[in-house]
Amino acid sequence: MNEYTADKRYGITKCLCSSLSSKGQAVVEFTLVFVLLLVILWIPADFGLAFLSGQLAQSAAREGARIASAEANYAAQVGTCTIPACYSLTPNDNILRQTALRISSALLQNAQITLATDTTGGTCMTKVQVTVQGTYNFFFYRLLRLIGIGAGLNTNSTSITRVTKMRWEHQC
């Protein structure tokens, strides 16, 4: 008894028999290709979010320095705060609070904002310095570590620090 007669006896033709054996193969191929496509698309998106976090930190530091350079009594607000504690500072025009409002706490978790005075410029050249420092956690590498790939790599996060100095307007 050959294959054709055995298939014919059960009512299955050769075309249907060959398509039954390739259905599982297509599902496996689709699964493998889909995972690779996710990896190829997610890595650039993750690095793009890290770049965006750096840009947001730079923008927040610049805005904080602009506000501080125009503030007559900024010296009373010199200090450091960590997000989310910065959001509750009073009054509402507090320099550290206004800087914190310009940072995405979802991207830069526990970001630290520092307002300081830089007097290295000499007479009438006092500068305000705003530093925004935070850590961006890469999602994709945490996912790889979760499934056991790259356990020895230290690529889970990167530190982002942005510093802006501006001349204080209320001097000399």
N, CA and C atoms as an extended XYZ file, in Angstrom:
516
Properties=species:S:1:pos:R:3:atomname:S:1:resname:S:1:resid:I:1 pbc="F F F"
N         0.850       -1.170        0.000 N   MET     1
C         0.000        0.000        0.000 CA  MET     1
C         0.903        1.242        0.000 C   MET     1
N         0.747        2.087       -0.979 N   ASN     2
C         1.566        3.293       -1.033 CA  ASN     2
C         0.883        4.445       -0.285 C   ASN     2
N         1.604        5.585       -0.203 N   GLU     3
C         1.076        6.740        0.543 CA  GLU     3
C        -0.228        7.254       -0.039 C   GLU     3
N        -0.280        7.271       -1.357 N   TYR     4
C        -1.457        7.853       -1.997 CA  TYR     4
C        -2.714        7.050       -1.699 C   TYR     4
N        -2.619        5.732       -1.773 N   THR     5
C        -3.812        4.924       -1.513 CA  THR     5
C        -4.200        4.994       -0.045 C   THR     5
N        -3.197        5.078        0.857 N   ALA     6
C        -3.532        5.181        2.285 CA  ALA     6
C        -4.225        6.507        2.556 C   ALA     6
N        -3.751        7.569        1.920 N   ASP     7
C        -4.378        8.869        2.103 CA  ASP     7
C        -5.763        8.879        1.486 C   ASP     7
N        -5.899        8.182        0.342 N   LYS     8
C        -7.182        8.153       -0.337 CA  LYS     8
C        -8.201        7.356        0.481 C   LYS     8
N        -7.726        6.323        1.152 N   ARG     9
C        -8.615        5.494        1.943 CA  ARG     9
C        -9.234        6.304        3.085 C   ARG     9
N        -8.457        7.266        3.667 N   TYR    10
C        -8.979        8.101        4.748 CA  TYR    10
C        -9.637        9.378        4.231 C   TYR    10
N        -9.668        9.555        2.958 N   GLY    11
C       -10.334       10.703        2.370 CA  GLY    11
C        -9.477       11.956        2.330 C   GLY    11
N        -8.176       11.812        2.476 N   ILE    12
C        -7.276       12.967        2.452 CA  ILE    12
C        -6.498       12.914        1.150 C   ILE    12
N        -6.526       14.011        0.408 N   THR    13
C        -5.767       14.051       -0.838 CA  THR    13
C        -4.341       14.471       -0.532 C   THR    13
N        -3.472       14.319       -1.523 N   LYS    14
C        -2.069       14.666       -1.326 CA  LYS    14
C        -1.876       16.156       -1.043 C   LYS    14
N        -2.624       17.049       -1.688 N   CYS    15
C        -2.477       18.488       -1.464 CA  CYS    15
C        -2.782       18.845       -0.022 C   CYS    15
N        -3.864       18.316        0.484 N   LEU    16
C        -4.252       18.611        1.856 CA  LEU    16
C        -3.251       18.027        2.838 C   LEU    16
N        -2.708       16.883        2.527 N   CYS    17
C        -1.736       16.240        3.406 CA  CYS    17
C        -0.470       17.086        3.514 C   CYS    17
N         0.004       17.617        2.406 N   SER    18
C         1.213       18.427        2.451 CA  SER    18
C         0.965       19.761        3.142 C   SER    18
N        -0.237       20.313        3.025 N   SER    19
C        -0.505       21.585        3.697 CA  SER    19
C        -0.668       21.392        5.198 C   SER    19
N        -1.114       20.235        5.618 N   LEU    20
C        -1.226       19.973        7.052 CA  LEU    20
C         0.139       19.951        7.716 C   LEU    20
N         1.139       19.446        7.050 N   SER    21
C         2.465       19.365        7.650 CA  SER    21
C         3.181       20.711        7.645 C   SER    21
N         2.777       21.667        6.813 N   SER    22
C         3.466       22.959        6.760 CA  SER    22
C         2.796       24.033        7.614 C   SER    22
N         1.632       23.774        8.162 N   LYS    23
C         0.969       24.784        8.991 CA  LYS    23
C         1.751       25.057       10.268 C   LYS    23
N         2.255       24.047       10.889 N   GLY    24
C         3.045       24.231       12.103 CA  GLY    24
C         4.343       24.962       11.825 C   GLY    24
N         4.931       24.697       10.686 N   GLN    25
C         6.166       25.358       10.297 CA  GLN    25
C         5.948       26.860       10.132 C   GLN    25
N         4.845       27.257        9.550 N   ALA    26
C         4.553       28.678        9.352 CA  ALA    26
C         4.374       29.391       10.686 C   ALA    26
N         3.742       28.752       11.639 N   VAL    27
C         3.545       29.366       12.956 CA  VAL    27
C         4.884       29.561       13.655 C   VAL    27
N         5.752       28.569       13.578 N   VAL    28
C         7.073       28.667       14.199 CA  VAL    28
C         7.893       29.761       13.529 C   VAL    28
N         7.878       29.814       12.209 N   GLU    29
C         8.621       30.856       11.496 CA  GLU    29
C         8.095       32.242       11.841 C   GLU    29
N         6.783       32.392       11.887 N   PHE    30
C         6.203       33.684       12.235 CA  PHE    30
C         6.616       34.099       13.643 C   PHE    30
N         6.610       33.177       14.573 N   THR    31
C         6.994       33.488       15.951 CA  THR    31
C         8.441       33.950       16.024 C   THR    31
N         9.335       33.261       15.353 N   LEU    32
C        10.745       33.643       15.373 CA  LEU    32
C        10.974       34.994       14.708 C   LEU    32
N        10.354       35.213       13.577 N   VAL    33
C        10.523       36.482       12.865 CA  VAL    33
C         9.900       37.628       13.655 C   VAL    33
N         8.759       37.390       14.280 N   PHE    34
C         8.087       38.432       15.057 CA  PHE    34
C         8.943       38.880       16.238 C   PHE    34
N         9.571       37.939       16.916 N   VAL    35
C        10.448       38.286       18.041 CA  VAL    35
C        11.638       39.102       17.544 C   VAL    35
N        12.224       38.709       16.426 N   LEU    36
C        13.344       39.472       15.874 CA  LEU    36
C        12.915       40.879       15.459 C   LEU    36
N        11.734       41.012       14.879 N   LEU    37
C        11.239       42.339       14.508 CA  LEU    37
C        11.028       43.215       15.739 C   LEU    37
N        10.507       42.636       16.805 N   LEU    38
C        10.344       43.404       18.044 CA  LEU    38
C        11.685       43.899       18.568 C   LEU    38
N        12.686       43.046       18.537 N   VAL    39
C        14.020       43.436       18.996 CA  VAL    39
C        14.570       44.548       18.115 C   VAL    39
N        14.450       44.391       16.810 N   ILE    40
C        14.993       45.378       15.876 CA  ILE    40
C        14.294       46.726       16.033 C   ILE    40
N        13.017       46.727       16.326 N   LEU    41
C        12.280       47.980       16.468 CA  LEU    41
C        12.414       48.589       17.859 C   LEU    41
N        12.545       47.774       18.896 N   TRP    42
C        12.527       48.310       20.254 CA  TRP    42
C        13.860       48.927       20.664 C   TRP    42
N        14.979       48.381       20.227 N   ILE    43
C        16.279       48.919       20.642 CA  ILE    43
C        16.446       50.377       20.213 C   ILE    43
N        16.198       50.763       18.967 N   PRO    44
C        16.310       52.185       18.628 CA  PRO    44
C        15.306       53.057       19.381 C   PRO    44
N        14.120       52.532       19.631 N   ALA    45
C        13.132       53.306       20.389 CA  ALA    45
C        13.611       53.532       21.815 C   ALA    45
N        14.242       52.541       22.413 N   ASP    46
C        14.749       52.668       23.777 CA  ASP    46
C        15.874       53.705       23.841 C   ASP    46
N        16.785       53.670       22.873 N   PHE    47
C        17.844       54.671       22.840 CA  PHE    47
C        17.279       56.057       22.521 C   PHE    47
N        16.229       56.113       21.728 N   GLY    48
C        15.566       57.390       21.464 CA  GLY    48
C        14.960       57.982       22.723 C   GLY    48
N        14.372       57.142       23.563 N   LEU    49
C        13.833       57.626       24.840 CA  LEU    49
C        14.948       58.107       25.762 C   LEU    49
N        16.105       57.441       25.726 N   ALA    50
C        17.245       57.902       26.525 CA  ALA    50
C        17.715       59.268       26.028 C   ALA    50
N        17.769       59.446       24.719 N   PHE    51
C        18.156       60.743       24.150 CA  PHE    51
C        17.143       61.821       24.524 C   PHE    51
N        15.853       61.491       24.457 N   LEU    52
C        14.806       62.428       24.852 CA  LEU    52
C        14.949       62.813       26.319 C   LEU    52
N        15.294       61.859       27.166 N   SER    53
C        15.491       62.150       28.585 CA  SER    53
C        16.623       63.151       28.781 C   SER    53
N        17.702       62.985       28.025 N   GLY    54
C        18.810       63.937       28.099 CA  GLY    54
C        18.398       65.326       27.641 C   GLY    54
N        17.592       65.389       26.586 N   GLN    55
C        17.117       66.683       26.101 CA  GLN    55
C        16.178       67.351       27.104 C   GLN    55
N        15.316       66.564       27.735 N   LEU    56
C        14.421       67.119       28.756 CA  LEU    56
C        15.206       67.628       29.957 C   LEU    56
N        16.245       66.898       30.357 N   ALA    57
C        17.080       67.340       31.478 CA  ALA    57
C        17.803       68.637       31.125 C   ALA    57
N        18.316       68.733       29.900 N   GLN    58
C        18.995       69.960       29.467 CA  GLN    58
C        18.029       71.136       29.425 C   GLN    58
N        16.859       70.916       28.901 N   SER    59
C        15.849       71.972       28.835 CA  SER    59
C        15.440       72.431       30.231 C   SER    59
N        15.257       71.487       31.142 N   ALA    60
C        14.880       71.845       32.513 CA  ALA    60
C        15.992       72.625       33.200 C   ALA    60
N        17.246       72.221       32.994 N   ALA    61
C        18.369       72.946       33.597 CA  ALA    61
C        18.454       74.366       33.044 C   ALA    61
N        18.238       74.532       31.761 N   ARG    62
C        18.277       75.875       31.164 CA  ARG    62
C        17.146       76.758       31.682 C   ARG    62
N        15.948       76.191       31.767 N   GLU    63
C        14.819       76.976       32.285 CA  GLU    63
C        15.045       77.355       33.741 C   GLU    63
N        15.559       76.425       34.522 N   GLY    64
C        15.859       76.728       35.920 CA  GLY    64
C        16.907       77.820       36.046 C   GLY    64
N        17.931       77.778       35.202 N   ALA    65
C        18.971       78.810       35.234 CA  ALA    65
C        18.419       80.158       34.777 C   ALA    65
N        17.530       80.168       33.798 N   ARG    66
C        16.914       81.432       33.361 CA  ARG    66
C        16.095       82.056       34.485 C   ARG    66
N        15.316       81.223       35.159 N   ILE    67
C        14.498       81.731       36.264 CA  ILE    67
C        15.392       82.240       37.388 C   ILE    67
N        16.438       81.473       37.721 N   ALA    68
C        17.328       81.866       38.821 CA  ALA    68
C        18.125       83.116       38.488 C   ALA    68
N        18.535       83.286       37.240 N   SER    69
C        19.339       84.458       36.887 CA  SER    69
C        18.535       85.748       36.976 C   SER    69
N        17.230       85.662       36.835 N   ALA    70
C        16.379       86.850       36.925 CA  ALA    70
C        15.801       87.048       38.327 C   ALA    70
N        15.995       86.093       39.219 N   GLU    71
C        15.434       86.158       40.573 CA  GLU    71
C        16.351       86.989       41.471 C   GLU    71
N        15.787       88.003       42.116 N   ALA    72
C        16.595       88.894       42.959 CA  ALA    72
C        17.133       88.182       44.197 C   ALA    72
N        16.375       87.288       44.778 N   ASN    73
C        16.833       86.617       46.001 CA  ASN    73
C        16.963       85.104       45.792 C   ASN    73
N        17.635       84.719       44.734 N   TYR    74
C        17.782       83.286       44.464 CA  TYR    74
C        18.667       82.611       45.506 C   TYR    74
N        19.562       83.375       46.164 N   ALA    75
C        20.490       82.786       47.134 CA  ALA    75
C        19.750       82.101       48.280 C   ALA    75
N        18.534       82.552       48.588 N   ALA    76
C        17.748       81.917       49.648 CA  ALA    76
C        17.236       80.547       49.218 C   ALA    76
N        17.248       80.262       47.928 N   GLN    77
C        16.722       78.996       47.418 CA  GLN    77
C        17.820       78.016       47.002 C   GLN    77
N        19.084       78.367       47.243 N   VAL    78
C        20.187       77.483       46.873 CA  VAL    78
C        20.065       76.180       47.657 C   VAL    78
N        20.182       75.073       46.957 N   GLY    79
C        20.081       73.775       47.616 CA  GLY    79
C        19.862       72.658       46.619 C   GLY    79
N        19.427       71.521       47.145 N   THR    80
C        19.221       70.321       46.338 CA  THR    80
C        17.900       69.676       46.709 C   THR    80
N        17.224       69.142       45.733 N   CYS    81
C        16.020       68.354       46.006 CA  CYS    81
C        15.964       67.194       45.019 C   CYS    81
N        15.206       66.185       45.385 N   THR    82
C        15.043       64.995       44.553 CA  THR    82
C        13.580       64.858       44.173 C   THR    82
N        13.344       64.565       42.907 N   ILE    83
C        11.970       64.341       42.448 CA  ILE    83
C        11.479       63.042       43.075 C   ILE    83
N        10.322       62.944       43.612 N   PRO    84
C         9.137       63.785       43.524 CA  PRO    84
C         8.999       64.807       44.651 C   PRO    84
N         9.968       64.869       45.585 N   ALA    85
C         9.858       65.817       46.693 CA  ALA    85
C         9.892       67.265       46.209 C   ALA    85
N        10.482       67.520       45.051 N   CYS    86
C        10.566       68.889       44.522 CA  CYS    86
C         9.192       69.465       44.200 C   CYS    86
N         8.243       68.602       43.848 N   TYR    87
C         6.923       69.082       43.445 CA  TYR    87
C         6.170       69.742       44.591 C   TYR    87
N         6.494       69.399       45.815 N   SER    88
C         5.750       69.937       46.957 CA  SER    88
C         6.414       71.157       47.576 C   SER    88
N         7.484       71.664       46.982 N   LEU    89
C         8.139       72.854       47.530 CA  LEU    89
C         7.236       74.069       47.381 C   LEU    89
N         7.306       74.964       48.356 N   THR    90
C         6.542       76.213       48.301 CA  THR    90
C         7.513       77.367       48.386 C   THR    90
N         7.236       78.494       47.897 N   PRO    91
C         6.047       78.864       47.133 CA  PRO    91
C         6.095       78.277       45.727 C   PRO    91
N         5.048       78.528       44.972 N   ASN    92
C         4.948       77.949       43.628 CA  ASN    92
C         6.023       78.446       42.674 C   ASN    92
N         6.610       79.611       42.957 N   ASP    93
C         7.650       80.131       42.071 CA  ASP    93
C         9.049       79.711       42.522 C   ASP    93
N         9.140       78.713       43.387 N   ASN    94
C        10.425       78.192       43.823 CA  ASN    94
C        11.195       77.680       42.605 C   ASN    94
N        12.472       78.019       42.521 N   ILE    95
C        13.279       77.678       41.344 CA  ILE    95
C        13.413       76.166       41.177 C   ILE    95
N        13.663       75.464       42.273 N   LEU    96
C        13.800       74.009       42.193 CA  LEU    96
C        12.488       73.358       41.756 C   LEU    96
N        11.366       73.868       42.257 N   ARG    97
C        10.061       73.320       41.875 CA  ARG    97
C         9.782       73.578       40.398 C   ARG    97
N        10.064       74.778       39.937 N   GLN    98
C         9.823       75.104       38.528 CA  GLN    98
C        10.715       74.280       37.600 C   GLN    98
N        11.930       73.990       38.042 N   THR    99
C        12.812       73.128       37.248 CA  THR    99
C        12.272       71.702       37.209 C   THR    99
N        11.794       71.214       38.344 N   ALA   100
C        11.274       69.841       38.424 CA  ALA   100
C        10.037       69.654       37.560 C   ALA   100
N         9.230       70.687       37.427 N   LEU   101
C         8.017       70.572       36.618 CA  LEU   101
C         8.322       70.367       35.137 C   LEU   101
N         9.543       70.645       34.730 N   ARG   102
C         9.921       70.518       33.324 CA  ARG   102
C        10.615       69.191       33.006 C   ARG   102
N        10.669       68.291       33.984 N   ILE   103
C        11.321       66.991       33.799 CA  ILE   103
C        10.266       65.901       33.845 C   ILE   103
N        10.395       64.921       32.987 N   SER   104
C         9.498       63.766       33.015 CA  SER   104
C         9.990       62.792       34.076 C   SER   104
N         9.232       62.668       35.160 N   SER   105
C         9.650       61.763       36.230 CA  SER   105
C         9.532       60.305       35.807 C   SER   105
N         8.791       60.025       34.753 N   ALA   106
C         8.693       58.646       34.267 CA  ALA   106
C         9.983       58.217       33.576 C   ALA   106
N        10.651       59.142       32.896 N   LEU   107
C        11.876       58.799       32.187 CA  LEU   107
C        13.111       58.923       33.070 C   LEU   107
N        13.188       59.981       33.866 N   LEU   108
C        14.318       60.179       34.780 CA  LEU   108
C        13.821       59.995       36.210 C   LEU   108
N        13.817       58.765       36.656 N   GLN   109
C        13.306       58.492       37.991 CA  GLN   109
C        14.302       58.967       39.044 C   GLN   109
N        13.770       59.561       40.104 N   ASN   110
C        14.571       60.076       41.222 CA  ASN   110
C        15.643       61.060       40.761 C   ASN   110
N        15.289       61.915       39.827 N   ALA   111
C        16.230       62.928       39.351 CA  ALA   111
C        16.536       63.904       40.481 C   ALA   111
N        17.773       64.362       40.516 N   GLN   112
C        18.215       65.295       41.549 CA  GLN   112
C        18.509       66.642       40.899 C   GLN   112
N        17.966       67.703       41.498 N   ILE   113
C        18.150       69.054       40.974 CA  ILE   113
C        18.938       69.848       42.001 C   ILE   113
N        19.995       70.505       41.543 N   THR   114
C        20.845       71.284       42.437 CA  THR   114
C        20.939       72.709       41.917 C   THR   114
N        20.708       73.658       42.812 N   LEU   115
C        20.871       75.080       42.506 CA  LEU   115
C        22.046       75.578       43.329 C   LEU   115
N        23.059       76.126       42.657 N   ALA   116
C        24.276       76.564       43.341 CA  ALA   116
C        24.731       77.905       42.785 C   ALA   116
N        25.712       78.488       43.472 N   THR   117
C        26.304       79.758       43.056 CA  THR   117
C        27.728       79.502       42.597 C   THR   117
N        28.101       80.072       41.459 N   ASP   118
C        29.456       79.955       40.936 CA  ASP   118
C        30.076       81.345       40.951 C   ASP   118
N        31.082       81.547       41.814 N   THR   119
C        31.706       82.870       41.950 CA  THR   119
C        33.117       82.882       41.377 C   THR   119
N        33.449       81.975       40.486 N   THR   120
C        34.809       81.904       39.949 CA  THR   120
C        35.088       82.973       38.896 C   THR   120
N        34.088       83.689       38.448 N   GLY   121
C        34.268       84.662       37.379 CA  GLY   121
C        34.838       85.998       37.823 C   GLY   121
N        34.880       86.275       39.108 N   GLY   122
C        35.403       87.543       39.582 CA  GLY   122
C        34.287       88.502       39.949 C   GLY   122
N        34.647       89.789       40.079 N   THR   123
C        33.697       90.811       40.478 CA  THR   123
C        32.604       90.964       39.429 C   THR   123
N        31.392       91.054       39.897 N   CYS   124
C        30.213       91.238       39.050 CA  CYS   124
C        30.014       90.112       38.031 C   CYS   124
N        30.568       88.965       38.298 N   MET   125
C        30.396       87.828       37.383 CA  MET   125
C        29.885       86.591       38.123 C   MET   125
N        29.071       86.814       39.146 N   THR   126
C        28.468       85.688       39.849 CA  THR   126
C        27.502       84.980       38.903 C   THR   126
N        27.576       83.671       38.894 N   LYS   127
C        26.709       82.882       38.018 CA  LYS   127
C        25.864       81.937       38.850 C   LYS   127
N        24.686       81.677       38.354 N   VAL   128
C        23.849       80.645       38.954 CA  VAL   128
C        24.093       79.357       38.169 C   VAL   128
N        24.110       78.260       38.880 N   GLN   129
C        24.356       76.968       38.244 CA  GLN   129
C        23.238       76.015       38.632 C   GLN   129
N        22.588       75.460       37.627 N   VAL   130
C        21.530       74.478       37.845 CA  VAL   130
C        22.003       73.156       37.252 C   VAL   130
N        21.975       72.122       38.084 N   THR   131
C        22.386       70.787       37.665 CA  THR   131
C        21.201       69.842       37.787 C   THR   131
N        20.925       69.122       36.729 N   VAL   132
C        19.889       68.086       36.741 CA  VAL   132
C        20.593       66.761       36.493 C   VAL   132
N        20.429       65.839       37.435 N   GLN   133
C        21.084       64.541       37.321 CA  GLN   133
C        20.073       63.442       37.603 C   GLN   133
N        20.030       62.461       36.720 N   GLY   134
C        19.100       61.351       36.891 CA  GLY   134
C        19.611       60.108       36.200 C   GLY   134
N        18.854       59.041       36.326 N   THR   135
C        19.222       57.763       35.735 CA  THR   135
C        18.103       57.295       34.822 C   THR   135
N        18.474       56.972       33.595 N   TYR   136
C        17.504       56.400       32.664 CA  TYR   136
C        17.688       54.890       32.666 C   TYR   136
N        16.615       54.166       32.900 N   ASN   137
C        16.649       52.704       32.915 CA  ASN   137
C        16.178       52.175       31.565 C   ASN   137
N        17.070       51.455       30.898 N   PHE   138
C        16.720       50.862       29.614 CA  PHE   138
C        15.737       49.722       29.833 C   PHE   138
N        14.622       49.747       29.120 N   PHE   139
C        13.605       48.703       29.266 CA  PHE   139
C        14.043       47.405       28.603 C   PHE   139
N        14.604       47.503       27.423 N   PHE   140
C        14.922       46.303       26.655 CA  PHE   140
C        15.958       45.439       27.363 C   PHE   140
N        16.980       46.064       27.953 N   TYR   141
C        18.014       45.281       28.614 CA  TYR   141
C        17.511       44.645       29.898 C   TYR   141
N        16.565       45.293       30.571 N   ARG   142
C        15.938       44.658       31.734 CA  ARG   142
C        15.139       43.442       31.291 C   ARG   142
N        14.485       43.544       30.139 N   LEU   143
C        13.728       42.413       29.607 CA  LEU   143
C        14.660       41.257       29.253 C   LEU   143
N        15.809       41.562       28.648 N   LEU   144
C        16.774       40.511       28.333 CA  LEU   144
C        17.298       39.846       29.599 C   LEU   144
N        17.590       40.635       30.615 N   ARG   145
C        18.084       40.083       31.871 CA  ARG   145
C        17.022       39.213       32.531 C   ARG   145
N        15.763       39.582       32.364 N   LEU   146
C        14.666       38.811       32.945 CA  LEU   146
C        14.594       37.406       32.348 C   LEU   146
N        14.884       37.297       31.059 N   ILE   147
C        14.839       35.973       30.434 CA  ILE   147
C        16.200       35.283       30.448 C   ILE   147
N        17.193       35.887       31.106 N   GLY   148
C        18.473       35.218       31.313 CA  GLY   148
C        19.557       35.545       30.322 C   GLY   148
N        19.352       36.504       29.453 N   ILE   149
C        20.368       36.885       28.470 CA  ILE   149
C        21.069       38.139       28.971 C   ILE   149
N        22.387       38.164       28.893 N   GLY   150
C        23.141       39.352       29.276 CA  GLY   150
C        23.191       39.596       30.765 C   GLY   150
N        23.208       38.529       31.560 N   ALA   151
C        23.211       38.695       33.015 CA  ALA   151
C        24.493       39.360       33.502 C   ALA   151
N        25.601       39.192       32.796 N   GLY   152
C        26.861       39.784       33.216 CA  GLY   152
C        27.072       41.202       32.715 C   GLY   152
N        26.207       41.672       31.841 N   LEU   153
C        26.362       43.012       31.280 CA  LEU   153
C        25.828       44.064       32.239 C   LEU   153
N        26.477       45.205       32.287 N   ASN   154
C        26.015       46.306       33.125 CA  ASN   154
C        25.418       47.387       32.231 C   ASN   154
N        24.404       47.033       31.474 N   THR   155
C        23.775       47.965       30.540 CA  THR   155
C        22.341       48.270       30.942 C   THR   155
N        22.037       48.094       32.212 N   ASN   156
C        20.666       48.274       32.673 CA  ASN   156
C        20.251       49.740       32.682 C   ASN   156
N        21.190       50.643       32.963 N   SER   157
C        20.834       52.058       33.068 CA  SER   157
C        22.027       52.921       32.684 C   SER   157
N        21.734       54.193       32.464 N   THR   158
C        22.782       55.157       32.180 CA  THR   158
C        22.488       56.436       32.942 C   THR   158
N        23.539       57.082       33.404 N   SER   159
C        23.389       58.325       34.154 CA  SER   159
C        23.344       59.502       33.185 C   SER   159
N        22.407       60.397       33.423 N   ILE   160
C        22.258       61.588       32.587 CA  ILE   160
C        22.443       62.804       33.480 C   ILE   160
N        23.417       63.640       33.159 N   THR   161
C        23.695       64.848       33.936 CA  THR   161
C        23.791       66.028       32.985 C   THR   161
N        23.073       67.081       33.301 N   ARG   162
C        23.121       68.307       32.508 CA  ARG   162
C        23.330       69.488       33.453 C   ARG   162
N        24.260       70.376       33.093 N   VAL   163
C        24.600       71.540       33.910 CA  VAL   163
C        24.459       72.789       33.057 C   VAL   163
N        23.839       73.822       33.629 N   THR   164
C        23.709       75.103       32.942 CA  THR   164
C        24.127       76.213       33.894 C   THR   164
N        24.973       77.122       33.392 N   LYS   165
C        25.391       78.296       34.164 CA  LYS   165
C        24.945       79.544       33.419 C   LYS   165
N        24.410       80.496       34.180 N   MET   166
C        24.029       81.786       33.605 CA  MET   166
C        24.405       82.894       34.577 C   MET   166
N        24.714       84.048       34.024 N   ARG   167
C        25.100       85.201       34.846 CA  ARG   167
C        23.890       85.704       35.611 C   ARG   167
N        24.105       85.965       36.908 N   TRP   168
C        23.045       86.501       37.757 CA  TRP   168
C        22.878       87.983       37.439 C   TRP   168
N        21.674       88.403       37.106 N   GLU   169
C        21.415       89.755       36.617 CA  GLU   169
C        21.447       90.829       37.706 C   GLU   169
N        21.215       90.483       38.946 N   HIS   170
C        21.092       91.483       40.019 CA  HIS   170
C        22.415       91.685       40.745 C   HIS   170
N        23.417       92.158       40.053 N   GLN   171
C        24.716       92.439       40.665 CA  GLN   171
C        25.348       93.638       39.978 C   GLN   171
N        26.191       94.328       40.710 N   CYS   172
C        26.938       95.514       40.253 CA  CYS   172
C        26.061       96.465       39.495 C   CYS   172
